[in-house]
Amino acid sequence: MGSATVGQEGEGVVSQQAQGTNGQTEGSKKKGKKGGQARPFDFSVHPRRHVALRLAYLGWGYHGFACQENTSNTVEARLFEALGKTRLIQDRQVSNYHRCGRTDKGVSAFSQVISIDLRSTQFCGGLGVLPPAQGSSVPSGGSLNSAELPYVKILNRVLPQDIRVLDWAPVETGFSARFDCQSRTYRYYFPRGGLDTALMAAAARRYEGTHDFRNLCKMDVGNGVLQFQRTILSASVQPAQSLQHPSADPYDLFVFEVKGLAFLYHQVRCMMAILLLIGQKLEAPEVIDQLLDVENNPRKPQYSMAVDFPLVLYDCQFNGLSWQGEGEELAQSAVSTLQQHWTQTVIKTQVLRDMIQDLHSTGEFSSPSCWLLEGTKQRNYRPLLDRPRCESLESRIEHFVKRGRLEREENEDGDGGVHRGKRSKHQKTTNLPS
């Protein structure tokens, strides 16, 4: 297959063994156009393999990663379209699918990881291989010693250019990209502007450790999230690129990088919003400690979170995975795609900067304002802890219990517990916060 052109790959990729397997020979295709019906693809005669796929995507044009009921414009929807089109899965419901992270609208990823069962050529077994449902006979034209399907090449042929599969790894059948992830790292990019980045860097370290982050996220109580304690392994603010000499250029880019075991809904964007307020010296770094003190501040102050597009899921860490790329040619293709995006963007950036510099030459202007908080900028700033507060966690729980989204139950000790409505036998009860 290494010598196949992109056009030729399309026929060999869908079934490497087998024009006879899917009934899609050139003759049958032509016959189908005249009114004949092609034989459906028989997944039952193929092995399946549980694998991890590592993806990169530019999320600016999508409504988030995960599939949604009200839109098909998500990264996950495009991914499953590609998986179905290439006959790598029969359907999502039986694919043993898990995702490592669920990025929001406008958020990108350098290293998103999913786990899923894909069609395989490995009739002799192997790591993560599940035998065919109809025994182990090899289809006509197949081989017991076949190389594994080139998953990266197959999927990148049909995925949009802003979604790329980087590599894959065979994994045990019980592996989950969600539950076996050791840590997740996010990055949030921002220009220096008039921000005190040294103060932000010192403040960011206050996030480290295990804390209750209910005041630094959107409480997703309606979906059963009732515990808000999370562990942050590291949090830093540093230049996006190493600076050879000390610089105060307001157009230098910086990055907030945070590594944790797991994250709450909108947690990173809320953490970044507080850092931006600190960088503008509208809040003191100690406000982070106060927001993490949920005994004295059990209700979140009302504030806008940071905008979405600078946020990136930078890394998902797993133990023991052996990632397999598929050659320099495919890697170069991904790089070329990104270089094309970069070329267009960096030229636009320089045009805008030259325009700004020309205007600066006509008079004195202040450093760039902070444009990275949602909503309109307040004319008279009101300190966070003096603002109106959101509903308490207990009030939110009570709201969703009344609506039937959550249910209460009592155990033998008389302690209260809540769980999602229409509870299945597999769901766990979560104790009410005391």
Disulfide bonds with the S-S distance in Angstrom:
none
